[in-house]
């Protein structure tokens, strides 16, 4: 928060005129400094050193309706925190989509990934906290009281025992991930995939109150950043989607 200090000026005729002029200049400087401050903040985020081994996640492109033809897998989109779980000789690290290390926040995930039968791996997934009805709840994550119960819902495998799998087709990565994770256990589970038409999967996901679905093209490689091989269909009634719309509205209102 910026602090603006009004200088003390002697109560003379000239000083009484200087004070409002100085206040005007300070006001103008506050207005003019907003753009440079925003620019500097963006540059600091871009130049912040990312940890070794960090891979920028693949981000789904939004669509109005999911693909319904063959050649796609569909997954329920969960309301949580995107995490990259890396295990190597240095141990287990949980990295956010911006490269921030959250390993200390979710110890159950760290133990689960550390127990996998692999020398090294890099798993893409979502850190989730489940309500009693089995749905992921973002509010439980924000409260921080459930951090020790948060689990990783894994949906992709980028590296295994030193082998880079990003050029491997999606379905092969899925099979390797299923063999690695196995049955659900405390701290980690597989995100379910569906081969039924996308519109049917989306309809059922909305009926359950889920955030939506992500449709992934069969045979596709893993690409960092936004990809047309991953398509996101959002449930407009889901709390996560309403929250995003409110945030977008707030940003437009501040412009």
C-alpha positions as CSV (number, residue, x, y, z in Angstrom):
1,X,0.0,0.0,0.0
2,X,1.4,3.4,-1.0
3,X,1.8,6.0,1.8
4,X,1.5,9.6,0.9
5,X,2.9,12.1,3.5
6,X,1.7,15.6,3.4
7,X,4.7,17.9,4.2
8,X,4.4,20.3,7.1
9,X,4.2,23.9,5.9
10,X,4.3,27.0,8.0
11,X,1.1,28.9,8.3
12,X,2.0,31.8,6.1
13,X,0.1,33.3,3.2
14,X,2.5,31.8,0.7
15,X,2.5,28.4,2.5
16,X,-1.3,28.2,2.3
17,X,-1.1,28.4,-1.5
18,X,1.8,26.0,-1.7
19,X,-0.1,23.3,0.2
20,X,-3.0,22.8,-2.2
21,X,-0.6,22.9,-5.2
22,X,1.5,20.3,-3.6
23,X,-1.5,18.1,-2.8
24,X,-2.6,18.4,-6.5
25,X,0.9,17.3,-7.6
26,X,0.8,14.3,-5.2
27,X,-2.7,13.4,-6.5
28,X,-1.5,13.5,-10.1
29,X,1.6,11.5,-9.2
30,X,-0.7,8.8,-7.6
31,X,-2.7,8.6,-10.8
32,X,0.3,8.6,-13.2
33,X,2.2,6.0,-11.1
34,X,-0.5,3.3,-11.4
35,X,0.5,2.2,-14.9
36,X,4.3,2.0,-14.2
37,X,3.5,0.1,-10.9
38,X,1.3,-2.5,-12.8
39,X,4.0,-2.8,-15.4
40,X,6.7,-3.4,-12.8
41,X,4.6,-6.0,-11.1
42,X,4.1,-7.9,-14.3
43,X,7.8,-7.7,-15.1
44,X,8.7,-9.0,-11.6
45,X,6.4,-12.0,-12.1
46,X,7.9,-12.7,-15.5
47,X,11.5,-12.4,-14.3
48,X,11.0,-14.3,-11.0
49,X,13.3,-17.2,-11.0
50,X,11.4,-20.5,-11.4
51,X,12.7,-23.6,-9.6
52,X,14.8,-26.2,-11.4
53,X,12.7,-28.8,-13.2
54,X,9.6,-26.7,-13.4
55,X,7.4,-27.3,-16.4
56,X,4.7,-24.8,-17.3
57,X,1.4,-26.7,-17.3
58,X,-0.9,-27.2,-20.3
59,X,-3.9,-25.0,-20.1
60,X,-7.3,-25.9,-21.8
61,X,-8.8,-23.5,-24.2
62,X,-12.4,-22.4,-23.4
63,X,-15.2,-23.5,-25.7
64,X,-19.0,-23.0,-25.8
65,X,-19.8,-26.8,-26.0
66,X,-17.6,-29.9,-25.8
67,X,-16.6,-32.0,-28.9
68,X,-19.0,-34.9,-29.3
69,X,-17.3,-36.9,-32.0
70,X,-14.7,-39.6,-31.8
71,X,-11.1,-38.9,-31.0
72,X,-11.6,-37.3,-27.6
73,X,-11.3,-38.3,-23.9
74,X,-13.3,-36.3,-21.3
75,X,-12.5,-35.6,-17.7
76,X,-14.5,-33.8,-15.0
77,X,-13.0,-30.5,-14.2
78,X,-12.3,-30.2,-10.4
79,X,-12.4,-27.0,-8.3
80,X,-9.0,-26.9,-6.7
81,X,-5.4,-25.8,-7.1
82,X,-3.4,-26.9,-10.2
83,X,-0.2,-28.5,-9.1
84,X,2.9,-30.2,-10.6
85,X,4.2,-32.9,-8.3
86,X,7.8,-33.5,-9.1
87,X,9.8,-36.3,-7.4
88,X,13.6,-36.6,-8.0
89,X,16.8,-37.1,-6.1
90,X,16.1,-33.9,-4.2
91,X,12.8,-35.2,-2.8
92,X,9.2,-34.3,-3.6
93,X,8.1,-30.8,-4.6
94,X,4.6,-29.5,-5.3
95,X,4.8,-26.5,-7.7
96,X,1.9,-24.3,-8.6
97,X,1.2,-23.2,-12.2
98,X,3.4,-20.2,-11.5
99,X,6.3,-22.2,-10.1
100,X,5.7,-21.5,-6.4
101,X,6.7,-24.4,-4.0
102,X,3.7,-25.5,-1.9
103,X,5.3,-28.7,-0.6
104,X,4.9,-27.6,3.0
105,X,1.2,-26.8,2.6
106,X,0.0,-30.3,1.5
107,X,2.0,-33.0,3.4
108,X,-0.3,-35.8,2.6
109,X,0.3,-35.3,-1.2
110,X,4.1,-35.2,-0.5
111,X,4.0,-38.5,1.3
112,X,1.8,-40.2,-1.3
113,X,4.0,-39.1,-4.2
114,X,7.1,-40.1,-2.2
115,X,5.7,-43.6,-1.8
116,X,5.2,-44.2,-5.5
117,X,7.4,-46.9,-7.1
118,X,9.5,-44.7,-9.3
119,X,13.0,-43.2,-9.2
120,X,11.6,-39.9,-10.5
121,X,8.3,-38.6,-11.9
122,X,6.4,-35.4,-12.8
123,X,2.7,-35.6,-12.3
124,X,0.2,-33.0,-13.4
125,X,-3.0,-32.8,-11.3
126,X,-5.3,-30.8,-9.1
127,X,-5.0,-30.4,-5.3
128,X,-8.6,-30.9,-4.0
129,X,-10.5,-31.0,-0.7
130,X,-13.7,-33.1,-0.8
131,X,-17.0,-32.3,0.8
132,X,-19.1,-35.1,2.4
133,X,-20.9,-35.5,-0.9
134,X,-17.7,-36.3,-2.7
135,X,-17.4,-33.0,-4.7
136,X,-14.3,-30.9,-4.6
137,X,-14.7,-27.7,-2.6
138,X,-12.6,-24.6,-3.2
139,X,-13.8,-23.0,0.0
140,X,-12.3,-25.9,2.1
141,X,-9.0,-25.1,0.4
142,X,-9.2,-21.4,1.2
143,X,-9.9,-22.1,4.8
144,X,-6.5,-23.8,5.2
145,X,-8.0,-25.9,8.0
146,X,-8.0,-29.0,5.7
147,X,-4.5,-28.7,4.2
148,X,-3.4,-31.9,5.8
149,X,-6.3,-33.8,4.2
150,X,-5.9,-32.3,0.7
151,X,-5.2,-34.9,-2.0
152,X,-3.8,-34.8,-5.6
153,X,-6.2,-35.8,-8.3
154,X,-3.7,-36.8,-11.0
155,X,-4.5,-36.6,-14.7
156,X,-1.2,-36.6,-16.6
157,X,2.3,-37.9,-16.4
158,X,5.1,-35.8,-18.0
159,X,8.2,-37.7,-16.9
160,X,8.9,-41.2,-15.4
161,X,12.3,-42.5,-14.3
162,X,14.2,-39.9,-16.4
163,X,12.1,-40.4,-19.5
164,X,10.4,-37.3,-20.9
165,X,6.9,-38.3,-21.9
166,X,5.6,-35.0,-23.2
167,X,5.9,-36.1,-26.8
168,X,4.2,-39.4,-26.0
169,X,0.5,-39.6,-27.1
170,X,-2.0,-38.8,-24.5
171,X,-3.5,-42.3,-24.1
172,X,0.0,-43.8,-23.5
173,X,0.7,-41.2,-20.8
174,X,-2.6,-42.0,-19.2
175,X,-1.8,-45.8,-19.1
176,X,1.6,-45.1,-17.6
177,X,0.0,-42.8,-15.0
178,X,-2.5,-45.5,-14.1
179,X,0.2,-48.1,-13.6
180,X,2.2,-45.7,-11.4
181,X,-0.6,-44.5,-9.2
182,X,-2.6,-47.7,-9.0
183,X,-5.6,-47.7,-6.7
184,X,-6.7,-44.6,-4.8
185,X,-4.8,-44.0,-1.6
186,X,-4.6,-41.2,0.9
187,X,-3.1,-38.2,-0.8
188,X,-3.4,-39.3,-4.4
189,X,-6.0,-40.6,-6.9
190,X,-6.6,-40.7,-10.6
191,X,-9.0,-38.4,-12.3
192,X,-11.6,-40.5,-14.1
193,X,-11.8,-40.4,-17.9
194,X,-14.8,-41.0,-20.2
195,X,-15.0,-42.0,-23.8
196,X,-18.7,-41.3,-24.2
197,X,-19.8,-38.2,-26.3
198,X,-18.7,-35.0,-24.8
199,X,-22.2,-33.5,-24.6
200,X,-23.4,-36.4,-22.6
201,X,-20.5,-36.3,-20.2
202,X,-21.0,-32.5,-19.8
203,X,-24.7,-32.9,-19.1
204,X,-24.0,-35.4,-16.3
205,X,-21.2,-33.3,-14.9
206,X,-23.5,-30.2,-14.7
207,X,-26.2,-32.3,-13.0
208,X,-23.8,-33.3,-10.3
209,X,-22.8,-29.7,-9.7
210,X,-19.2,-30.1,-11.1
211,X,-17.3,-27.1,-12.6
212,X,-17.4,-28.6,-16.1
213,X,-15.3,-30.9,-18.2
214,X,-12.0,-30.9,-20.0
215,X,-11.9,-32.7,-23.4
216,X,-8.5,-33.9,-24.5
217,X,-7.6,-35.0,-28.1
218,X,-6.4,-38.6,-28.4
219,X,-2.9,-38.9,-29.7
220,X,-1.9,-35.3,-28.6
221,X,1.4,-34.4,-27.1
222,X,1.7,-32.4,-23.9
223,X,2.3,-28.7,-24.7
224,X,2.9,-26.0,-22.1
225,X,0.6,-23.0,-22.2
226,X,-2.8,-22.8,-23.8
227,X,-3.6,-25.6,-26.2
228,X,-6.4,-26.5,-28.6
229,X,-5.8,-30.1,-27.8
230,X,-7.4,-29.5,-24.4
231,X,-10.9,-27.9,-24.4
232,X,-12.7,-26.6,-21.4
233,X,-16.5,-26.5,-21.2
234,X,-17.7,-24.7,-18.1
235,X,-20.9,-25.3,-16.1
236,X,-22.4,-21.7,-15.6
237,X,-24.1,-22.8,-12.4
238,X,-21.0,-24.1,-10.7
239,X,-19.6,-22.0,-7.8
240,X,-16.1,-21.9,-9.5
241,X,-17.5,-20.5,-12.7
242,X,-19.5,-17.9,-10.9
243,X,-16.4,-16.9,-8.9
244,X,-14.4,-16.5,-12.2
245,X,-17.2,-14.4,-13.7
246,X,-17.3,-12.1,-10.6
247,X,-13.5,-11.7,-10.8
248,X,-13.6,-10.9,-14.5
249,X,-16.4,-8.3,-13.8
250,X,-14.3,-6.7,-11.1
251,X,-11.3,-6.4,-13.4
252,X,-13.4,-4.8,-16.1
253,X,-14.9,-2.4,-13.5
254,X,-11.4,-1.3,-12.4
255,X,-10.3,-0.4,-16.0
